[in-house]
Amino acid sequence: MWPPIRPELAGIEPYGAPQLDVPVQLNVNENPYGPSEDCLCDIAASVAQAAVDLNRYPDRELVELRAGLADYLHRDVPSVRVDPAQVWAANGSNEVMQQLLQAFGGPGRTVISFAPTYSMYPEYARNTHTEWVAGAREADFSLDLDKARALVEEVRPSVVLLPSPNNPTGTALPPAAIRALCEAVGDEGIVVVDEAYGEFRRTGTPSAIEMLGDHRNLVVTRTMSKAFAAAGLRLGYLVADRAICDAVRVVRLPYHLSAVSQATALAALRHADELLANVDALRAERDRLVSWLRAEGYEVADSDANYCLFGRFADRHAVWQGLLDRGVLIRETGPEGWLRVSVGTPDEMAAFKAALTEVKGERA
Ligand code: PMP
C-alpha cells in the first residue's frame, strides 16, 4: 500500500464540516459578528509592527500574551486571579488539547470522555497513540456520577475530557460532576474541562476556573474562536497548575505560535470589551431559539452554548438538505435523529426559522 502511512490512518478522510458557500452559515458555532473598524485598524497596525522583525523567531514562551490572557480570565471570572505561568496558548484549543494528550496521554495510557461529545476527541487520541474509551451520557445528556466514577475506577485514565458546555448537546456540567471526577482521577491523571463555549454559559452556571485552587489535576481550556469572535485567528489556551503548563511546554514545537498570531491576539485582547459585546445578545437569541423550537414541537437539549441540538427526525439528512436547498447550512452531527444549529444574527435566525417551517410543511 502506498503511501506507507500508519495503517490506522489509511483511507481516513480528514475531519471537518462541509465548507459550502451559502448565505446563512450556522454550522460551525462561529460568532456571526465581525470586528469593528477600530479593532481592524489596531490588528493591522500590530501585524505591521510584528512584520518589522519577521526575520526573527517570535517569543517562544508567549510571555506578553499569557499575561494578557490571565488578565482577561480575571475579568471573566472575577473571583480568580491566575498567574501568567498558569496559562498556555496554541493555535486553537484543538492544538492545546492535542498538546495535552502528547504530554499526558501516549502508548499504554487511556483518555476518556462521555458520548455524545466533541468528535475531535477520538482523533486527538488516535494521533497521540492514546487509547480512547467513551462512557455514555444519560437520555438528557447529563452524567450519572456513579457510572462516571465506576468508569474511572475501571480504566484509570490519564486524561478525562469534559466539555462544558458540551458539543454537540450544548449542555453544561454541574460543579459537583467536575469535583467528583477530579477526585476519582486523583494524581494519576488530569481532568480537562473544555470551556470553548464558556462565556455563553447561562447565569448561575459557574466556570470550572473557580475550582482550579481546589484540584491540582484540573485543566480548563478556552478559545478566542467563539465568544471572542476570532475563529480566523486560531488562538486557544489553557489554565492550570503551573506544573501542568510546564509539562505541555516540553512537547510544544519551538515557536509554534507565530509573531503574527501573537500580535493579532494581543490586539484582539485590547478590544475585548467590543469583541465580547455581542455575547449577551447571542445568549438572549439562543434562549429565544430554544423556546421557539420547543413551541414548534421539537425536542431541544438545554443549551449553555451558542448553538442548540434539536430533533428528533426520522430522516435528519433530508431536513438538513431541505434547509441547505433554502440557503441555510446547519450541522448534521450528534446522535441519530438530531441536528445542531448555531446562533446567528436576528436575520439569520429568521431565515433559519422560515426555512425549517417550510421543510416541516413539505414533509408533513
Ligand atoms: N472544543 C469544542 C467543544 C469545540 O466545539 C471546538 C470547536 N468547534 C473546539 C474545542 C476547538 O476550537 P478552536 O480550535 O477553534 O479553539
Residues whose N, C-alpha, C, O or C-beta is under 5 A from the ligand:
A	BS01	PMP	V28 N91 G92 S93 N94 Y118 P163 P165 N167 D194 A196 T223 S225 L235 G236
